Amino acid sequence: MGGAEKATEPAVSDALANILRAAEVEFAEKGFEGAGMKALALRAGVSQSLLHYHFGSKDNLYAAVICERSRLINEDRLIRLRVIDPKSQGALALIFEALFVPALGPLGGGRAYARIFAGLIAGNARDQALVREFYDPTAQEFIRAIVAAMPGLAPTDAARIYQFALGVLASVIARDGRAERLAGDAAPKPDDTHLVRQLTDFAVGGAEAIAKTTKNQGRIE
């Protein structure tokens, strides 16, 4: 799944990082509306006044959680993306791997952030604003890479391919074993390498099908 250097440099102090991780879990478990500043402070092991000092409000703390986690994920995504030659054989699969691997790996925040991430995708105006600020710039780089790897593909179609891939990622990122349960399969859940391979194969197949359809409709010359 590539040997790109990992993005690990902290953007906040250890103390603030601990607060953000605790807040991430609280928001994941209770949702934005259900998480109060008192409970957030208790989870983080700090005073409520300290939370207000550093963040001012619950909205700001929630934004800080999204900012820090998205920074870790997106830095790693871009490190991986920028070493891919989009004209090379198999480039599209590598592009999707660069999208999937960081979110599923240690930098992705595990099940806690998976719940928040799923909410962001189908979120309200607040969540949509956070997605625009913290995710859209990286998303645009991936869309350009998809266009470069699929000559003639319209940017709008590439953007839809990116969004479809993200939706598939959101459906499995929590690793809740639902697929195995639905299939009545007692086998262990796939490891990350196998899961990324399946996600990538699915995304590549879908992208190629969309490109073929648009070509048949005369949208690709």
C-alpha positions in Angstrom: 0.0 0.0 0.0 2.9 2.3 -0.7 6.0 3.3 1.3 5.3 7.0 1.6 6.6 8.8 4.6 4.0 9.2 7.3 2.6 12.5 8.5 3.2 12.6 12.2 4.4 16.1 13.1 2.2 17.5 15.8 0.4 20.8 15.2 -0.7 21.2 18.9 0.9 20.6 22.2 0.6 17.2 23.9 -1.8 18.6 26.5 -4.1 20.1 23.8 -3.8 16.9 21.8 -5.1 14.9 24.7 -8.0 17.3 25.1 -8.8 16.9 21.4 -8.7 13.1 21.5 -11.0 13.0 24.6 -13.4 15.5 22.9 -13.3 13.4 19.8 -14.5 10.3 21.7 -17.2 12.4 23.5 -18.5 13.9 20.3 -18.5 10.4 18.7 -20.5 8.9 21.5 -22.9 11.7 22.2 -23.0 13.6 19.0 -22.5 17.4 18.8 -25.9 18.2 20.5 -25.5 15.6 23.2 -21.9 16.5 24.3 -21.8 19.3 26.9 -18.8 21.3 27.9 -19.0 19.9 31.4 -18.9 16.3 30.1 -16.2 17.2 27.6 -14.0 18.6 30.4 -14.6 15.6 32.6 -13.7 13.2 29.8 -10.5 15.2 29.1 -9.6 15.4 32.8 -9.4 19.2 32.8 -11.5 22.0 34.2 -14.4 23.4 32.2 -12.8 26.9 32.6 -9.7 25.6 30.8 -11.8 24.3 27.9 -13.4 27.8 27.6 -10.0 29.4 27.9 -8.5 27.4 25.0 -11.6 27.0 22.8 -14.2 29.5 23.9 -17.2 27.4 22.9 -18.3 23.9 22.1 -18.5 24.9 18.4 -14.9 26.0 18.4 -13.8 22.8 20.2 -15.7 20.6 17.7 -14.1 22.5 14.8 -10.7 22.0 16.5 -11.3 18.3 16.7 -12.1 18.2 12.9 -9.2 20.5 12.1 -6.6 18.3 13.8 -7.9 14.9 12.7 -8.3 16.1 9.1 -4.8 17.6 9.2 -3.3 14.2 10.1 -5.3 12.3 7.5 -4.9 14.8 4.7 -1.2 15.4 5.2 -0.7 11.6 4.8 -3.0 11.5 1.8 -1.1 14.3 0.0 2.3 12.7 0.8 1.1 9.5 -0.9 -0.7 11.3 -3.7 2.2 13.5 -4.8 4.5 10.6 -5.5 2.1 9.0 -7.9 2.6 9.5 -11.6 -1.0 9.8 -12.9 0.1 8.7 -16.4 1.7 5.4 -15.1 0.0 2.0 -15.3 -2.2 1.4 -12.3 -2.2 5.0 -11.3 -5.9 5.2 -10.6 -5.6 2.3 -8.1 -2.8 4.1 -6.3 -4.8 7.3 -6.1 -7.6 5.5 -4.4 -5.2 3.8 -2.1 -3.8 7.2 -1.1 -7.3 8.3 -0.3 -8.3 5.2 1.7 -5.2 4.1 3.6 -4.7 7.2 5.9 -8.3 7.2 7.0 -8.2 3.5 7.9 -4.7 3.6 9.5 -3.5 4.9 12.9 -3.9 8.5 11.8 -7.6 8.0 11.0 -8.9 8.1 14.6 -10.4 4.6 14.7 -14.1 4.1 15.4 -14.5 7.4 17.3 -13.6 9.6 14.3 -15.4 7.2 12.0 -18.7 8.2 13.6 -17.9 11.9 13.3 -16.7 11.4 9.7 -19.9 9.7 8.7 -21.8 12.6 10.2 -19.7 15.1 8.3 -20.6 13.6 5.0 -24.3 13.9 5.5 -24.1 16.8 7.9 -25.9 20.1 8.5 -24.7 23.5 7.6 -22.1 23.6 10.4 -20.6 20.2 9.2 -20.7 21.3 5.6 -18.8 24.4 6.4 -16.1 22.3 8.2 -15.9 20.0 5.2 -15.4 22.9 2.9 -12.7 24.4 5.1 -10.8 21.3 6.1 -11.4 18.7 3.4 -12.2 20.4 0.1 -8.7 21.6 -0.7 -7.3 18.0 -0.5 -10.4 16.7 -2.3 -9.7 19.0 -5.2 -6.2 17.6 -5.5 -7.5 14.1 -5.7 -10.1 15.1 -8.3 -7.3 16.7 -10.5 -5.3 13.4 -10.1 -8.3 11.3 -11.2 -8.8 13.5 -14.3 -5.0 13.2 -15.1 -5.2 9.4 -14.7 -8.3 9.2 -16.9 -7.7 11.4 -19.9 -10.8 13.1 -21.3 -12.9 12.6 -18.1 -14.8 15.7 -17.2 -14.0 17.3 -13.8 -17.6 17.0 -12.8 -17.5 13.2 -13.4 -14.2 13.0 -11.5 -15.7 14.9 -8.6 -18.6 12.4 -8.5 -16.2 9.5 -8.7 -14.3 11.0 -5.7 -17.5 11.5 -3.7 -18.7 8.0 -4.5 -15.4 6.6 -3.3 -15.7 8.6 -0.1 -19.1 7.3 0.5 -17.9 3.7 0.2 -15.1 4.5 2.6 -17.6 5.9 5.1 -19.7 2.7 4.9 -16.8 0.5 6.1 -14.5 2.8 8.1 -16.1 1.9 11.5 -15.3 -1.8 10.8 -18.4 -2.9 12.6 -18.6 -6.3 11.0 -22.0 -5.6 9.4 -21.0 -7.2 6.1 -20.1 -10.5 7.8 -23.2 -10.3 9.9 -25.4 -9.8 6.9 -23.7 -12.7 5.1 -24.0 -15.0 8.1 -20.3 -15.4 7.9 -18.4 -16.4 11.0 -15.0 -15.8 9.4 -12.9 -13.0 11.0 -13.2 -9.5 9.5 -10.6 -8.7 6.8 -7.4 -7.0 7.8 -6.7 -3.5 6.6 -4.6 -4.6 3.6 -7.4 -6.8 2.3 -10.1 -4.2 3.0 -8.1 -1.5 1.2 -7.6 -3.8 -1.8 -11.4 -4.5 -2.0 -12.2 -0.8 -1.6 -9.7 0.1 -4.3 -10.9 -2.6 -6.7 -14.5 -1.4 -6.2 -13.6 2.3 -6.7 -11.5 1.6 -9.8 -14.3 -0.5 -11.3 -16.9 2.1 -10.7 -14.7 4.9 -12.1 -14.0 3.0 -15.2 -17.7 2.2 -15.6 -18.6 5.9 -15.3 -15.9 6.8 -17.8 -17.3 4.3 -20.2 -20.8 5.5 -19.8 -19.9 9.1 -20.4 -17.9 8.2 -23.4 -20.8 6.3 -24.9 -23.0 9.3 -24.2 -20.6 11.5 -26.1 -19.2 13.4 -23.1 -15.7 12.1 -23.7 -14.0 12.8 -27.1 
